[in-house]
Amino acid sequence: MIGDPLTAVAVIALVAVGSQLVAARVQVPSVLILLVAGVGLGRVLDPDELFGELLFTPIGIGVAVLLFEGATTLRWRNLTIGRAPVVRLVTVGALIAWAVGSATAAMVLDVDAGIAVLIGAVLIVSGPTVVVPLLRVVRPREPVGSILRWEGIIIDPIGAAIAIVVLDAVLEDRSAVRIVTRVLTTAGTGVVVGAVAAVVILEALRRHLIADHLEIPATLAALVGAYAGANELRPEAGLIAVTVLGLAFANQRGAPASHIAQFNAHLGTSILGMLFVVLGARVDLADIGDNLPASLAISAALIFLARPVSVLVSTVRTRADWRSRIFLMTLAPRGVVAAAIASLFAIELEHHGIDPGPLVPVTFTVVVITVTLAATTAVFTARRLHVAQPTPNGVALIGGGGFAVDFADALNRLHVPTLHIGLDDDHAEAATERGQLIFTGRVDTEQLHQTVAAVGIKSAIALSGAEHLDRYSIERLTETLDTSDIYGLADPDHADEPGTAHPATPRQLLDDSITAQHLTELVADGATVRIIRPPTRPRSGWLTICRVDDSGIVTFDQDPTTTTDSDWLVQLGPGLTPQANR
């Protein structure tokens, strides 16, 4: 067993990152591999023994960061259609899940009624730590994606508040009036603290009172401060506070916040991985085995009874079609917040001399079952119901003049969508005549990200040769696209400068000799773009830009061993020497 806390943290971090890398490589939701890896790690590492009660402080802060990061993606204007279902799911749906979970626990577990009701309350909490990563993989159409994202994030503080009130009732036998008062004061405290923190930090950012290099640390300090301050006033009010803070960031326009949201997204990915590894490592396989039949019954009741009824009630008289409703019914995993709350409550009950019974193992097992089911079926279900967006395969072209217009025309003929960014007026007119899409808005607005998502852009190529346009456009696009999918031309002005690498530095598309200026000269001299099948022998004078397979997937890294006879090659020429693309 690992006995050193520092070594344990290092191992947890390595396992978390390694699991996410494997998940990305094999294209499966990361939470599934993280849980399996965590359970395996539990054989050599006991988080409770190593960290004791201090374990729940970083877990709480980690969950707060995840809720804040998720809330920064929740924009009111994206929920014009799904607003009513979200409100019903986090109110009526929460009550239905509570009732079904409590009743089932009372029937299948040998526990007091109070503990059964507490188990039901803990299992109200959905899994934004699961749902949000799943949505990145599944990519459901709107408004399904927004409904699930909003529900997963909003239900966490609501469910936690209800659970803490039920715990108080079990410990002190409070009256109904005091229970309602506790719910309202917890919610009110969280909203007020979150709103105050939002006003302070956003106003400071808007007035540029914080140095640029301190904006992200200041925001994190405000986040942790709001979480801790609200919890100090009312237990579990901190989750509401950070959610309100994130909503404020997402729906304000006065303060620059895109770089903060991007940093928190990366931080959230790291925290998510470590949280699920720790969750898996805390699982006691013996306790799970003893309570497995009861846990399966509770999971089945939540999945096949509570969720369908909640969705039906929440979507009645709305514009949600039957496919969307079925998909919503299939996705309601519980997550790390439920597991953390169960562990905290068990400690509190034991402190008051009350046996928590199987609260912790049952909650953990339900989390594992619902997460596993969601992770293994969500993509398949979304595709079968046709609620998943098509796999993006489009190409954004930054500048490029006549070459960009010809290249886009070739890609469009192969059913690859394209989007021009920063195209000059003369060539924009030619592109419009050919029916090509041109982004005419400001690059520094949210409209760029919305357009990229709507068109289905997967990769981008910087072709303008104007450093300010290429660099800034790439920086904005990296907020939506992977840096591995962003390409550019050779830049002789900076090729030999040491230390010029930058997070927004694109991968080189063509040979060193093909610069933006050279490309313009080639087109002026009569070079064109053509589409051909792979020749048996390379033809002199033509340079391959990319290949496109039968499904429209574009590949810029040329590997002759993976090119098939059914692929199309997009080439530039004549008058060039064929060379391998980078």
Backbone torsions as a table, in degrees:
resi	resn	phi	psi	omega
1	MET	NA	142.7	177.3
2	ILE	-77.3	123.1	-175.5
3	GLY	-109.5	-7.1	-177.9
4	ASP	-99.8	122.7	-178.0
5	PRO	-57.9	-39.9	-179.3
6	LEU	-64.1	-44.2	177.5
7	THR	-62.4	-38.4	179.7
8	ALA	-62.8	-44.7	179.1
9	VAL	-61.6	-42.6	179.7
10	ALA	-62.7	-43.1	-179.8
11	VAL	-65.7	-43.1	178.7
12	ILE	-59.6	-44.7	-179.8
13	ALA	-63.7	-43.6	-179.3
14	LEU	-65.4	-42.5	178.8
15	VAL	-65.0	-39.9	-179.4
16	ALA	-63.2	-49.9	-179.4
17	VAL	-65.7	-42.5	178.7
18	GLY	-60.7	-41.5	178.8
19	SER	-64.3	-39.6	179.5
20	GLN	-68.9	-34.8	176.3
21	LEU	-65.5	-42.1	177.9
22	VAL	-63.8	-43.5	-179.8
23	ALA	-61.7	-40.5	178.9
24	ALA	-66.7	-35.7	-178.6
25	ARG	-69.9	-41.9	-176.8
26	VAL	-94.2	1.4	174.9
27	GLN	60.2	52.3	172.3
28	VAL	-128.5	155.5	177.8
29	PRO	-56.7	132.9	-173.0
30	SER	-65.7	-29.9	-175.0
31	VAL	-61.3	-30.7	-179.5
32	LEU	-65.4	-48.8	179.7
33	ILE	-69.0	-35.1	178.6
34	LEU	-61.8	-43.1	179.9
35	LEU	-65.4	-44.7	179.5
36	VAL	-61.6	-44.3	179.3
37	ALA	-64.1	-39.0	179.0
38	GLY	-63.8	-42.9	178.5
39	VAL	-61.9	-41.6	177.6
40	GLY	-64.5	-39.3	179.7
41	LEU	-66.2	-27.4	179.9
42	GLY	-61.5	-17.2	177.9
43	ARG	-71.0	-23.6	-177.1
44	VAL	-121.6	2.6	-175.6
45	LEU	-148.7	127.8	178.3
46	ASP	-115.1	99.7	-177.1
47	PRO	-57.5	-38.5	-178.2
48	ASP	-65.7	-40.7	-179.3
49	GLU	-70.0	-36.5	-177.2
50	LEU	-75.1	-41.9	-171.2
51	PHE	-111.4	-15.8	179.1
52	GLY	60.7	-144.7	-178.8
53	GLU	-68.6	-19.4	177.9
54	LEU	-65.4	-16.5	-179.0
55	LEU	-59.0	-34.7	-172.7
56	PHE	-80.6	-16.6	175.9
57	THR	-67.1	-53.5	176.2
58	PRO	-64.8	-31.1	176.4
59	ILE	-62.9	-44.9	179.0
60	GLY	-61.9	-44.2	179.2
61	ILE	-66.2	-39.0	178.3
62	GLY	-62.1	-43.8	177.4
63	VAL	-63.5	-39.0	178.2
64	ALA	-61.3	-42.9	178.6
65	VAL	-63.4	-41.4	-180.0
66	LEU	-65.0	-41.3	178.2
67	LEU	-65.0	-41.8	178.0
68	PHE	-62.7	-46.9	-179.2
69	GLU	-62.0	-41.3	177.8
70	GLY	-66.4	-40.5	-178.7
71	ALA	-66.0	-26.9	178.9
72	THR	-69.4	-8.6	176.4
73	THR	-98.2	-1.6	-175.0
74	LEU	-94.3	102.6	180.0
75	ARG	-110.5	131.3	-175.7
76	TRP	-56.4	-38.6	-175.1
77	ARG	-67.5	-18.2	177.8
78	ASN	-85.2	-0.1	-174.6
79	LEU	-121.8	31.1	-178.0
80	THR	-64.5	-33.7	-178.9
81	ILE	-90.2	-38.9	-171.6
82	GLY	-95.8	13.7	-175.8
83	ARG	-64.5	-45.6	-178.5
84	ALA	-62.5	-46.9	177.2
85	PRO	-58.7	-38.6	-179.7
86	VAL	-63.4	-47.5	-179.7
87	VAL	-59.0	-42.6	-179.3
88	ARG	-70.1	-39.1	-179.1
89	LEU	-63.5	-36.6	-177.1
90	VAL	-88.1	-2.4	176.5
91	THR	-117.4	-76.8	179.6
92	VAL	-62.3	-42.9	179.6
93	GLY	-61.6	-38.7	178.4
94	ALA	-63.9	-41.4	179.4
95	LEU	-65.9	-38.6	178.0
96	ILE	-64.5	-45.4	178.7
97	ALA	-61.8	-39.8	178.2
98	TRP	-62.1	-47.9	-177.9
99	ALA	-63.5	-46.4	-178.3
100	VAL	-66.7	-44.1	179.4
101	GLY	-62.9	-42.5	-179.5
102	SER	-66.4	-45.9	-178.7
103	ALA	-63.2	-42.2	-180.0
104	THR	-66.6	-42.3	178.4
105	ALA	-61.2	-40.0	179.5
106	ALA	-64.4	-33.1	-177.2
107	MET	-80.2	-35.9	-171.4
108	VAL	-103.4	-9.9	-179.8
109	LEU	-116.3	144.2	178.1
110	ASP	-89.5	73.7	-177.8
111	VAL	-135.2	164.9	175.3
112	ASP	-66.1	158.4	-179.9
113	ALA	-59.6	-36.9	-179.5
114	GLY	-62.8	-42.5	179.2
115	ILE	-67.5	-37.6	178.2
116	ALA	-63.0	-43.4	178.4
117	VAL	-65.9	-35.6	178.4
118	LEU	-66.6	-41.6	176.7
119	ILE	-60.4	-43.4	177.7
120	GLY	-61.6	-38.5	-179.7
121	ALA	-68.4	-42.2	179.2
122	VAL	-61.9	-36.1	-176.5
123	LEU	-83.2	4.0	169.2
124	ILE	-64.7	-39.4	-173.5
125	VAL	-59.7	121.7	178.4
126	SER	-79.2	-159.8	-175.9
127	GLY	-132.0	76.2	175.8
128	PRO	-60.9	-27.8	177.1
129	THR	-68.2	-16.2	176.3
130	VAL	-104.1	-45.3	-173.8
131	VAL	-63.4	-46.7	-176.0
132	VAL	-62.0	-48.0	175.3
133	PRO	-61.5	-35.7	178.5
134	LEU	-64.5	-39.1	-179.7
135	LEU	-63.6	-31.7	178.1
136	ARG	-65.7	-32.1	-179.7
137	VAL	-83.9	-44.6	-174.8
138	VAL	-74.4	-40.7	-177.7
139	ARG	53.7	59.8	179.7
140	PRO	-69.6	155.8	177.9
141	ARG	-69.5	161.7	174.8
142	GLU	-83.4	148.6	6.9
143	PRO	-91.7	9.9	-175.8
144	VAL	-58.5	-44.8	-179.2
145	GLY	-60.9	-45.9	-180.0
146	SER	-66.5	-38.5	178.8
147	ILE	-60.4	-47.9	-179.1
148	LEU	-65.9	-39.7	-179.8
149	ARG	-65.4	-47.4	179.5
150	TRP	-63.3	-46.3	-178.9
151	GLU	-60.9	-47.0	-176.1
152	GLY	-60.5	-35.7	-177.0
153	ILE	-85.3	-41.7	-177.5
154	ILE	-71.6	-34.3	-175.6
155	ILE	-68.2	-24.9	-177.7
156	ASP	-61.3	-56.8	179.2
157	PRO	-65.2	-33.1	178.5
158	ILE	-66.3	-48.5	179.2
159	GLY	-62.6	-40.0	178.7
160	ALA	-64.0	-39.4	179.1
161	ALA	-64.7	-43.2	177.7
162	ILE	-63.2	-42.3	-179.0
163	ALA	-63.1	-40.8	-179.1
164	ILE	-67.7	-32.6	177.1
165	VAL	-68.8	-41.5	177.6
166	VAL	-63.4	-40.5	177.1
167	LEU	-59.6	-43.6	177.7
168	ASP	-59.8	-40.6	-179.6
169	ALA	-65.3	-38.5	178.2
170	VAL	-66.9	-38.4	-176.9
171	LEU	-77.7	-37.9	-171.0
172	GLU	-124.6	2.2	177.6
173	ASP	53.4	56.4	-177.8
174	ARG	-73.2	156.8	177.3
175	SER	-78.5	166.7	-179.3
176	ALA	-61.9	-38.9	-179.0
177	VAL	-63.7	-42.8	-180.0
178	ARG	-68.6	-32.5	178.0
179	ILE	-65.6	-46.8	178.7
180	VAL	-62.4	-41.1	179.0
181	THR	-61.4	-40.4	-179.7
182	ARG	-64.5	-41.8	178.8
183	VAL	-60.9	-46.9	-177.1
184	LEU	-66.7	-41.2	-179.4
185	THR	-69.7	-35.6	176.7
186	THR	-64.1	-48.3	179.3
187	ALA	-63.2	-44.6	-179.0
188	GLY	-62.7	-41.2	178.5
189	THR	-61.7	-45.3	179.6
190	GLY	-62.5	-43.1	-179.5
191	VAL	-64.7	-45.1	-178.0
192	VAL	-65.5	-47.5	-179.3
193	VAL	-63.2	-43.9	179.2
194	GLY	-63.2	-40.6	179.8
195	ALA	-66.5	-42.1	179.3
196	VAL	-63.5	-45.8	178.7
197	ALA	-60.8	-39.2	-179.6
198	ALA	-64.9	-45.5	-179.5
199	VAL	-61.2	-44.1	-176.8
200	VAL	-64.9	-52.7	-174.3
201	ILE	-71.8	-38.6	-178.9
202	LEU	-70.5	-37.3	177.8
203	GLU	-67.1	-38.5	177.2
204	ALA	-64.4	-39.8	177.5
205	LEU	-68.3	-41.2	-178.3
206	ARG	-64.7	-38.6	-179.2
207	ARG	-86.0	1.3	-180.0
208	HIS	57.8	42.0	177.5
209	LEU	-83.9	-9.7	-178.7
210	ILE	-114.4	130.9	178.3
211	ALA	-58.9	147.8	-174.8
212	ASP	-53.7	-43.2	-175.5
213	HIS	-74.1	-7.2	179.8
214	LEU	-108.7	2.2	-176.5
215	GLU	-65.2	-43.9	179.7
216	ILE	-69.1	-47.3	175.8
217	PRO	-58.4	-39.0	179.8
218	ALA	-65.1	-39.2	178.5
219	THR	-65.8	-42.5	177.6
220	LEU	-63.3	-38.3	178.0
221	ALA	-64.3	-40.6	177.7
222	ALA	-64.8	-38.5	179.4
223	LEU	-62.8	-53.1	-178.8
224	VAL	-65.0	-37.6	178.6
225	GLY	-64.6	-42.0	178.0
226	ALA	-64.6	-41.3	179.3
227	TYR	-63.2	-49.7	-178.0
228	ALA	-68.5	-41.9	-178.7
229	GLY	-63.9	-44.2	179.3
230	ALA	-66.0	-40.4	178.3
231	ASN	-65.1	-32.3	178.5
232	GLU	-66.4	-35.4	179.7
233	LEU	-79.7	-42.6	179.4
234	ARG	-146.8	121.7	179.4
235	PRO	-54.2	134.6	179.3
236	GLU	72.3	1.1	173.8
237	ALA	-70.3	-18.4	-179.6
238	GLY	-62.3	-35.4	178.6
239	LEU	-64.3	-37.8	177.1
240	ILE	-67.4	-41.0	-177.9
241	ALA	-61.0	-46.5	-177.7
242	VAL	-70.7	-30.3	176.2
243	THR	-66.4	-43.7	176.8
244	VAL	-62.3	-40.9	178.8
245	LEU	-61.2	-44.8	178.8
246	GLY	-64.6	-40.5	177.2
247	LEU	-61.6	-39.1	178.8
248	ALA	-63.2	-42.9	177.8
249	PHE	-62.2	-40.0	-175.0
250	ALA	-70.7	-30.2	-170.5
251	ASN	-111.8	12.2	174.9
252	GLN	-100.9	160.9	-178.1
253	ARG	-126.9	-6.1	-173.0
254	GLY	-84.0	-28.0	-174.4
255	ALA	-110.0	140.5	176.0
256	PRO	-70.2	120.3	-173.5
257	ALA	-136.9	-0.8	-175.9
258	SER	-63.9	-37.9	-179.6
259	HIS	-69.5	-30.8	177.5
260	ILE	-69.7	-44.0	179.0
261	ALA	-62.6	-38.8	180.0
262	GLN	-65.8	-42.2	178.0
263	PHE	-63.0	-44.1	-178.8
264	ASN	-65.3	-30.5	177.0
265	ALA	-64.6	-42.9	177.6
266	HIS	-67.2	-41.8	178.4
267	LEU	-63.1	-40.8	180.0
268	GLY	-61.6	-37.1	178.2
269	THR	-62.4	-42.3	178.8
270	SER	-65.9	-44.6	-179.5
271	ILE	-64.7	-42.2	179.5
272	LEU	-57.0	-46.5	-179.5
273	GLY	-60.3	-45.9	-178.2
274	MET	-68.3	-37.0	-179.8
275	LEU	-62.8	-44.1	-178.0
276	PHE	-73.1	-31.7	174.6
277	VAL	-65.0	-43.7	177.8
278	VAL	-63.1	-43.1	178.3
279	LEU	-57.9	-46.4	178.9
280	GLY	-64.6	-37.8	-178.9
281	ALA	-68.5	-24.2	-178.6
282	ARG	-82.4	-9.5	-177.4
283	VAL	-70.5	126.1	175.2
284	ASP	-95.1	109.0	-174.9
285	LEU	-61.3	-31.1	179.8
286	ALA	-67.4	-46.2	178.1
287	ASP	-63.2	-38.7	177.9
288	ILE	-62.4	-43.4	178.8
289	GLY	-61.9	-40.7	-179.2
290	ASP	-64.4	-33.7	-175.8
291	ASN	-109.1	14.0	-175.4
292	LEU	-62.1	-45.8	179.5
293	PRO	-58.8	-44.0	179.6
294	ALA	-65.8	-40.3	179.6
295	SER	-64.9	-38.8	176.9
296	LEU	-63.9	-39.4	179.6
297	ALA	-65.0	-43.8	179.2
298	ILE	-65.2	-42.8	178.5
299	SER	-61.0	-44.3	179.7
300	ALA	-62.2	-40.8	179.6
301	ALA	-64.3	-40.8	179.6
302	LEU	-69.3	-40.3	-174.8
303	ILE	-77.5	-45.0	-170.7
304	PHE	-100.2	-8.9	178.5
305	LEU	-121.3	-60.2	-175.2
306	ALA	-62.7	-46.5	-176.2
307	ARG	-66.1	-50.2	178.4
308	PRO	-58.4	-42.9	180.0
309	VAL	-64.1	-42.1	179.8
310	SER	-60.5	-44.3	-178.9
311	VAL	-67.8	-41.6	179.0
312	LEU	-61.1	-46.1	-180.0
313	VAL	-65.9	-38.0	-174.4
314	SER	-78.1	-20.4	-177.1
315	THR	-109.7	5.4	178.4
316	VAL	-64.3	137.1	-179.4
317	ARG	59.1	34.7	172.1
318	THR	-119.1	174.8	-177.6
319	ARG	-88.8	8.6	178.2
320	ALA	-67.5	128.7	179.5
321	ASP	-82.5	174.5	-174.3
322	TRP	-66.8	-32.0	179.0
323	ARG	-65.7	-43.9	178.8
324	SER	-62.8	-41.1	-179.3
325	ARG	-63.8	-42.7	179.7
326	ILE	-63.8	-42.2	179.5
327	PHE	-64.4	-41.6	176.6
328	LEU	-59.1	-36.1	180.0
329	MET	-66.6	-29.1	-174.0
330	THR	-86.8	-6.9	-172.6
331	LEU	-125.1	97.7	175.6
332	ALA	-152.8	61.2	-179.1
333	PRO	-73.9	152.3	170.4
334	ARG	-93.0	156.7	-172.8
335	GLY	-133.2	-159.7	-172.4
336	VAL	-66.9	-27.2	179.7
337	VAL	-64.3	-44.2	177.9
338	ALA	-60.5	-42.3	-179.9
339	ALA	-65.4	-41.1	-179.9
340	ALA	-66.5	-43.0	179.5
341	ILE	-62.7	-41.8	179.7
342	ALA	-60.5	-42.4	179.8
343	SER	-65.0	-43.2	178.9
344	LEU	-63.7	-42.2	-179.1
345	PHE	-66.6	-36.6	179.2
346	ALA	-62.6	-41.5	177.8
347	ILE	-63.3	-43.1	-179.4
348	GLU	-64.4	-42.0	179.4
349	LEU	-64.2	-44.4	179.0
350	GLU	-63.0	-35.7	178.0
351	HIS	-61.9	-31.0	179.4
352	HIS	-95.4	11.0	176.9
353	GLY	76.9	22.6	-179.7
354	ILE	-111.3	131.8	-179.6
355	ASP	-75.7	118.0	179.9
356	PRO	-73.4	-9.1	-179.8
357	GLY	62.8	-142.6	-177.1
358	PRO	-89.2	27.3	-177.7
359	LEU	-52.9	-50.8	-175.6
360	VAL	-70.6	-53.4	-178.1
361	PRO	-63.0	-36.5	179.4
362	VAL	-66.5	-44.3	179.3
363	THR	-62.3	-45.5	178.8
364	PHE	-59.7	-43.5	-177.8
365	THR	-65.9	-41.3	177.7
366	VAL	-63.2	-40.2	176.7
367	VAL	-59.8	-48.5	-178.3
368	VAL	-62.3	-44.3	-178.2
369	ILE	-64.3	-48.9	-176.2
370	THR	-69.4	-36.5	177.7
371	VAL	-66.3	-45.6	179.7
372	THR	-61.0	-43.9	-180.0
373	LEU	-63.1	-45.1	-179.4
374	ALA	-65.2	-43.3	-176.2
375	ALA	-67.1	-30.5	-176.3
376	THR	-92.3	-16.1	-174.9
377	THR	-117.6	-16.4	-171.4
378	ALA	-61.3	-47.8	-177.7
379	VAL	-64.2	-46.5	-180.0
380	PHE	-60.8	-46.5	-178.5
381	THR	-63.0	-43.8	-179.1
382	ALA	-62.0	-39.0	-179.8
383	ARG	-73.1	-38.6	178.9
384	ARG	-65.9	-34.7	-179.5
385	LEU	-87.7	-3.9	179.9
386	HIS	60.5	37.7	175.0
387	VAL	-105.8	-2.0	177.6
388	ALA	-88.5	140.7	175.4
389	GLN	-69.7	150.3	177.2
390	PRO	-60.4	151.4	177.2
391	THR	-61.6	125.0	-178.2
392	PRO	-65.2	136.9	179.2
393	ASN	-140.9	9.4	-175.7
394	GLY	-76.7	166.0	-178.7
395	VAL	-126.9	127.3	174.0
396	ALA	-94.5	133.7	-178.0
397	LEU	-116.3	117.9	-178.4
398	ILE	-95.0	110.3	-177.4
399	GLY	65.7	-148.2	174.5
400	GLY	103.1	-11.7	175.6
401	GLY	55.2	-136.2	-176.0
402	GLY	-63.6	-35.6	177.9
403	PHE	-61.2	-44.0	-179.2
404	ALA	-60.9	-39.2	179.2
405	VAL	-65.5	-45.5	179.3
406	ASP	-66.1	-41.5	-179.6
407	PHE	-64.4	-44.0	178.4
408	ALA	-62.5	-38.3	178.6
409	ASP	-61.8	-42.2	179.2
410	ALA	-64.9	-43.6	179.7
411	LEU	-65.5	-41.2	179.1
412	ASN	-61.3	-37.0	178.2
413	ARG	-65.7	-22.1	176.8
414	LEU	-97.1	15.9	177.0
415	HIS	64.7	33.1	174.3
416	VAL	-105.7	117.5	179.9
417	PRO	-69.6	146.9	179.2
418	THR	-132.1	160.8	178.6
419	LEU	-144.0	120.6	177.3
420	HIS	-84.5	135.9	175.4
421	ILE	-127.4	127.0	176.6
422	GLY	70.7	27.8	179.4
423	LEU	-79.0	135.8	-178.3
424	ASP	-65.9	161.1	-171.5
425	ASP	-60.1	-43.2	-177.1
426	ASP	-62.0	-47.9	-179.4
427	HIS	-75.6	-25.1	175.2
428	ALA	-63.0	-37.3	177.8
429	GLU	-64.6	-42.1	178.4
430	ALA	-65.1	-39.4	178.8
431	ALA	-65.0	-40.1	179.3
432	THR	-63.2	-40.9	179.4
433	GLU	-62.2	-28.6	179.0
434	ARG	-90.1	3.9	177.4
435	GLY	78.8	23.7	-179.1
436	GLN	-89.2	151.0	-178.3
437	LEU	-84.3	135.7	-179.7
438	ILE	-128.5	129.5	176.3
439	PHE	-84.1	117.3	-176.4
440	THR	-106.7	0.7	-179.0
441	GLY	-86.0	-172.9	178.2
442	ARG	-82.3	137.2	-178.5
443	VAL	-67.7	-25.4	-175.6
444	ASP	-91.0	20.4	179.4
445	THR	-114.7	165.2	177.4
446	GLU	-65.6	-20.2	-179.4
447	GLN	-59.2	-32.9	178.0
448	LEU	-61.4	-48.1	-179.0
449	HIS	-64.0	-40.1	179.4
450	GLN	-64.3	-40.7	179.6
451	THR	-67.4	-43.0	178.8
452	VAL	-59.3	-43.1	179.3
453	ALA	-67.6	-41.9	-177.5
454	ALA	-66.5	-38.5	-179.6
455	VAL	-75.0	-27.2	-177.5
456	GLY	86.9	45.9	-178.5
457	ILE	-79.5	131.5	179.1
458	LYS	-109.5	-32.5	-176.7
459	SER	-140.8	166.4	-178.5
460	ALA	-142.1	150.4	179.2
461	ILE	-131.3	123.8	176.9
462	ALA	-87.8	116.6	-173.1
463	LEU	-123.7	-5.7	-169.4
464	SER	-71.8	-31.9	-174.4
465	GLY	79.9	-8.3	175.3
466	ALA	-88.2	111.4	-171.3
467	GLU	-57.0	-42.2	-176.8
468	HIS	-64.6	-40.8	-179.7
469	LEU	-70.5	-47.8	-179.4
470	ASP	-62.1	-49.2	-174.6
471	ARG	-64.6	-46.6	-176.0
472	TYR	-70.1	-39.9	178.1
473	SER	-61.9	-41.0	179.6
474	ILE	-65.7	-42.0	178.8
475	GLU	-58.9	-40.0	179.3
476	ARG	-71.0	-39.3	-177.8
477	LEU	-70.8	-28.0	178.8
478	THR	-66.9	-13.5	175.0
479	GLU	-74.3	-16.1	-178.7
480	THR	-117.7	-38.5	-176.0
481	LEU	-103.7	158.1	173.9
482	ASP	-73.2	142.0	179.7
483	THR	-62.4	-25.1	178.8
484	SER	-70.6	-12.6	-179.1
485	ASP	-104.9	15.3	-179.7
486	ILE	-115.3	125.7	-173.6
487	TYR	-122.4	163.8	176.5
488	GLY	-155.5	179.4	179.2
489	LEU	-97.2	168.1	178.4
490	ALA	-62.0	142.4	179.9
491	ASP	-121.9	95.1	-175.5
492	PRO	-65.3	-23.5	-178.1
493	ASP	-69.1	-25.7	-176.4
494	HIS	-122.7	8.7	-173.0
495	ALA	-62.8	-36.1	-174.5
496	ASP	-103.3	6.3	-179.0
497	GLU	-80.6	125.5	178.3
498	PRO	-73.1	149.2	174.8
499	GLY	71.2	22.9	-179.1
500	THR	-92.9	-1.6	178.9
501	ALA	-62.2	141.9	-174.5
502	HIS	-144.5	149.2	178.5
503	PRO	-54.0	-25.3	-179.1
504	ALA	-97.3	9.8	179.1
505	THR	-71.0	121.7	-176.8
506	PRO	-78.4	161.7	172.5
507	ARG	-75.5	144.6	-177.8
508	GLN	-76.6	127.7	-174.6
509	LEU	-81.7	-50.5	-174.3
510	LEU	-118.0	-172.6	-177.6
511	ASP	-64.4	160.3	-179.3
512	ASP	-56.7	-27.3	-176.4
513	SER	-76.6	-15.0	-176.2
514	ILE	-94.7	92.9	174.0
515	THR	-98.3	174.0	178.9
516	ALA	-61.3	-41.4	179.9
517	GLN	-66.3	-42.9	178.9
518	HIS	-63.3	-39.2	179.5
519	LEU	-62.7	-42.8	178.0
520	THR	-61.8	-41.7	179.8
521	GLU	-66.0	-39.0	179.2
522	LEU	-62.2	-44.5	179.9
523	VAL	-65.7	-39.4	178.0
524	ALA	-63.6	-30.4	-179.7
525	ASP	-86.3	3.0	174.9
526	GLY	109.1	3.3	177.7
527	ALA	-65.6	142.3	-177.9
528	THR	-131.7	172.9	177.6
529	VAL	-110.0	131.9	179.9
530	ARG	-130.3	165.1	178.1
531	ILE	-121.5	126.7	178.2
532	ILE	-141.7	163.6	169.6
533	ARG	-79.5	156.5	-179.9
534	PRO	-56.9	120.7	179.1
535	PRO	-74.6	156.6	177.7
536	THR	-68.5	-29.7	176.3
537	ARG	-132.9	139.1	179.0
538	PRO	-56.8	136.9	179.5
539	ARG	-97.9	129.3	-175.4
540	SER	-65.4	140.2	173.9
541	GLY	95.8	-1.2	-179.2
542	TRP	-122.4	135.0	-178.7
543	LEU	-112.9	123.1	-178.7
544	THR	-75.4	128.0	178.9
545	ILE	-91.4	-45.3	-179.1
546	CYS	-161.2	171.7	171.2
547	ARG	-127.0	151.0	-176.8
548	VAL	-128.9	126.5	-179.6
549	ASP	-86.4	-178.7	-175.0
550	ASP	-63.6	-24.9	180.0
551	SER	-89.4	2.4	177.8
552	GLY	87.7	11.1	179.4
553	ILE	-80.8	126.6	-176.9
554	VAL	-94.9	134.0	177.5
555	THR	-124.9	123.9	-179.9
556	PHE	-96.4	-26.3	178.0
557	ASP	-80.0	108.0	-174.3
558	GLN	-82.2	119.8	176.2
559	ASP	-129.7	105.5	-176.3
560	PRO	-55.9	-27.2	-177.1
561	THR	-72.5	-19.5	-179.2
562	THR	-103.3	-3.6	178.7
563	THR	-78.4	130.9	-179.9
564	THR	-110.9	167.6	-178.7
565	ASP	-66.8	-19.7	-178.7
566	SER	-88.3	-5.9	178.3
567	ASP	-76.2	158.1	171.3
568	TRP	-111.0	138.4	175.6
569	LEU	-105.0	132.9	174.6
570	VAL	-104.1	119.2	-171.0
571	GLN	-125.6	155.1	176.5
572	LEU	-114.1	134.2	179.3
573	GLY	170.6	-167.8	-4.2
574	PRO	-81.9	-175.7	176.8
575	GLY	94.6	11.2	-179.6
576	LEU	-120.3	157.9	177.1
577	THR	-95.4	121.9	-179.5
578	PRO	-60.1	127.6	177.3
579	GLN	-138.5	158.9	-179.3
580	ALA	-71.5	137.9	175.0
581	ASN	-75.6	158.1	-178.5
582	ARG	-96.9	NA	NA
